[in-house]
């Protein structure tokens, strides 16, 4: 995974396009040299705190400094997809399904931004160390028009669009507080950062809230809900199911119950069957989520599994209540009722403990894939 940094800085002109003096240009370059490392240090720390790691941190200006842009254009020229017109250099993207050709070097000699996109894709696919077999792009909804030119670029290099390049279109994130949307404006400096979100609700809730929504759908983050310890909070609900399963394991160990040699044929109640059916969906669901780049499917599955497990927990028992509740141990009548209704014989208890462990393992694996912790106690 790469993270692409800042665009190339041209120190020769100011924001209005007026030429800068030599001193101004040098001052700007000195500022860039000092500021960029500081900014990247902050970004790296934020990503670390959010449990995100990148294999490569890629600086876009290196594409120009190392001649990658020129080599990419030369490569496409050799393939017959570059031509000159009106003093500009064009990429013949219509040869590969785009709706119009694209300028990559403007008539004033400056590169169009798309030139760097071309060079970056070529670098990503053909770099000497760990080349990418699939380049996955996440673009904002306002960049939907880039899909055609990007796919054409992929095809022009002899790759297969859809296989070697996949483009996902993400939507905006809406932050809610006290039932009202938090108004944000980049121009006014009113923004909510990842650091702010983590500080408000914790890293688990922050990651889960972003992962559980389809990237094609706007994300609504309710800060009050995510900070609550209630069943309405989806990450709390799933984590609590894992903690509950761990507690069952501990109680079973204290009671001397193990699932060694468990006969799973004894899982024959309706509630048992519902848990088994939910667990059986996991392998196919996981494969589909990966193929579709859809982590929200994992989150929704975990929520459904947690609901099924909580229901099963309230109906069936692994460890008899008489062995875990001091008050029940003192009440002979209650103990007898539990023996009849809630006291599984050892073989059935072992089977249920095995089922309990399966739920615990799957929930822990699913949360781990989402970068969310699976607490053993809550």
N, C-alpha and C positions, 0 to 999 in steps of 0.2 A: 504494500500500500504506500502510495506517495502522497505527500501534501505539498501543493504548489504554492510558492510564496508570492511576493509582491511583483507587479509588472515592472518592466524595465524602466528605469528613470533616465530621462534625457535631460542632462543638466545644462543644455545649450540655450534654452528659452525659459521664460517665466510662465506663470499660469495663463497669461493673456497672449502668449505666443511671441512676446518681445524678446530680442536677444539679450542674454545676460552678459555682464562683464566677466572677465577672467576671474576676478576675485570672488564674485557672486557664485560662479559655477564651482569654484574650488570649495567655497564654504558649504555649498549644497552637497557636494560629494562627501565632504568630511562629516557633515551631519548624517548623511545616509550610512556611512561606514560605522558610525557609532550607534545610530538609532536602530538599524535593522537587527543587530545581535541582541539588543535589549528587548525589542519586541518579540523576537523569536524565543528568548528565554522565558518571557511571560506566557507565550503560547504553549511552549513545551510543558511548563509547570501546570497550566490549566488542563492540558490534555492528560498529563500524568494523574492529576487529581480526579479526572473523569474516567480513568481506567482506559484510556485510548493510547495505543502506541503505533508509531509509523516505522516501517522498515527503511524508508528513504525520505529525507527532507530535501526537496528539490527547489532550487532557486531558478526562477524563470529567466533572469538575466544571463544565466550560464548558457542558455540556448544561443544567445547572440555572441557572447564572449568566446565560446568554444567552437563557433562556426556550425552549430547544429542546424540553424535555420537555413543557411546557404546550402548545406549538404542535402537537407530534405527537399528543397526546391530543385536542386540538381537531379535528385533521384526521380522526382515526378517528371522533370523535363525529359529525362531519358526514356521514361515510360510513355511519352507523348501526351502528357496531360497539362503542359504549361505552354502558354502562348503570350505574345505581346500585342497590346492594342491600346491606342490613345495614350501612349507614353507610360502605360502601367503594365505590370505583369499579372497575368490571370491564371487561375487554376480552373481547368475545364471540368468542373464538377458535374456538369450535365451529362458527361460521358458515363457517369456512374449513378444516375438517378436523381440528382439534385434539380431543383426547379430553375436555377440560373447559375451561371459561372460566377466565381468569386475572385475579387482583387486580393492579391497577397503582397504585392509591392506597389504602392501608390505612385502616381505620376511625379510627385515631389521627391521620390526616392526613399521615403520612409516605409517601413513594413506595416501592413495592416495587422491587426491583432490576430487574425486567423492564421497568419504565418507561424506564430509561436505555437498555436494549437497543433498545426501540422507537424512541426519539429518535435513537439513533446510526445505526440502519439508514436512517432517513429522511434524516438529514444526509448520510450516505455516498452515497446514491442521488441526492439532489437538490441538493447543494451547488453554488454558483455556479461554483467553480473545479474543473475536472476531476472531475465526478461519475462514480461507478463504474457501469458498465453491468452488472457482475456483482459481487455481494458474496460473497466466499468466507470462510467461518468455519472455523477449526480449533478444535475443542472436544476436551477430554479425554474418555476413555472413561466417566468418572463423570457426564458431562453428556449422555449419550445421550437422556435424557428431555426435553431442551430442543428437540429437533428439531421436534416437532409444533407447539409454540407459535411457534417461529421461522418456520417455513414458513407458518403461519397469518398471522403478522404481515406477511410478504411479500405474501401474497395480498390481505390487507386494504387494502394501499396500491395495489392494482391491478397489482401485478407478478406475474411468473410464477415460482412456486417451481421450483427445478431449473434455471432459466435465469438469472433475475436474482439468485437466492440459491442458493448451493451450500454444503453443510455437510459437512465432513470430520471424522471421529472419529479422533483420534490415540491411540496407546498409550504406555505408559511406556518409558523408556530405562533399561536395565540396564547398569551399568558393571562389567566384569570385570577383575581384577588377580591375577596369579599363579594363574590358573585358578579363582579364587573370586569371587563377587559382592561388590562393595563395598556394605556396609550403609549406607543413608542414612536420615536422619530429620530433617525440618525442625524438629521440636520440640527435638531434641537439638543442632541446629546442625551436623549432619554431612551436608553436601551437597557435590556435585561441580558446580561452575559451568562455564559455557562457557569462561571464562578458564582454569580448571583443565585442562579437556580439551585446549584449544589448547596450553597449556604442556607437557602430557604427550606429545602425539603430533604436534603441528603443525597448522596450520589446514587444510591440504589433506586430511590423513587424518581430521580431525574432521568437516569438511563432507561428505566422501565417505561416511564411515561412517553419517551420519544420512540422506543422500540415497539410499543404495542399498537401504534397507529400506522396504517398503510401510508407509505410515502406519497401516494397519489392523493391523499386526503389531508386537508388542513389539520394541524395538530392543536388540540385545545388542552392546555396544561392548567389544571385547577390547583393552585398552591395550597389552599386550605384543605382540599381533599387529600392531596398527596402527603401532607404533614400529619394527617389524622391516623390514629390506630383503630380503625373500624373496618368492618367487612366491606364497606363501600369503596375503600381504598384498594385497588386491584393488586398492587405489589405487596401490601400488608397481608391481604387475603391469601396469596400464594405462599409467601414466606411463612405465614402462620401454619399452613398445611404441612410444610416441611418440618417446622419446629414441633408440631403435634406428632408427626410420625416418629421423630427422634425421641420424643417423650414416651411414646408407646414402646419403643425399643428398650429404653432404660427401665421402664416398669416391668417389662417382660424379663429382662435380665435379673432384676431384683426378685422376681417371683420364680426364677429358675426355669423359665420357658425359653426354648430355642426352636428354630425352624429346621434344625438338622433332620434330614430324612422326611421332610414334610410331604404329606399326600395332598396334592393340589386338587384332587377329585373331590375333596371335602369342601371346597369353595363352591357350594351349591345353592346358596340363597340368592334371592333377587338382587340384594345389595352387592353381594360378592360379584355377581355377573356383570353389574354395571361398572364396577371398578376394573374388572378384567377387560371388558369391552373398550373402556377408555384407554387402558394401557396398550391394548393391541393396535391402536391408531398411531402410536408414537413413531415407529420407524418410517412409515409412509409419509406422515405429516412432516417429519424432519427433512426427509429427502425433497419433498415438494417445496418446503420453505426455502431450502437452499437453491433449488433450480429457479425459483421465481424471485429470488432476492427479496424474500418477504419475512423478515424476523417477526413481524406482528402476528403471523400465524402461530409461531411458537408461544408467544405471550398469551394469545387467546386460548390455545390448547391447554396451557398450564392453568389458566383460570377455570376452564371447564373441568380439568382433572381435579383441581383443588376442591371445587364444589361437589364433585362426585365423592371424593374422599371424605370430606367433612360429613356428608350425608351418611356414608358407610360407617364412619366412626361413631355416629350417634345411634346407629341401629345395631351394629354388630360389635362384639368386643374381642380383643385378644387376651387381655389380662382381666380376670374377673374383678368387678368393682369391690367385692368383699375382700380382695387381697390388697387393694390400693387405697381404700377410704377408711380411715380409723373409725368413724362413726358407724359405718356399716358393719365393721367387725364386732361391734358391741351390741348389735341388734340381731338377735337370732331369727326373728321373723323376716327381716329384710334379707339376711343372708340366705335363707331358704328360697325366698322369691328370686333372688339373683341366681341361685344355683339352678333353678328351673329355667329362667328366662335368659339369663345373661352369662351363665357359666359354661363356656365351651369346654368339652372334654379335651384332654391334652393334645390329641391328634388334630382336632379342629383348631385349637389355639395355635399350634405350630403352623398350620396352613395359613391362618389369618396373619400371623407374624410375617410369613414369607410374602404375602400380598402387601402388607404394610411396608415392608422393606423395598418392594418393587416401586411403590409410589414414591417413597423417599428418594430412591436413586434417580428416577425419571425427573422429578421436580428439581433436584439438585443439578442434574445435567442440563436441563432447560434453562434454569437461572444462570448457570455458568456460561452458557452460550450467549446469553444476553448481557453478560458482564455484571450480573447482580448477585449479591451474596445470598447464601442459603443458611440462615441462622439455625443453630440447634436448640436454642432456647429463646423464648420471647415472653 
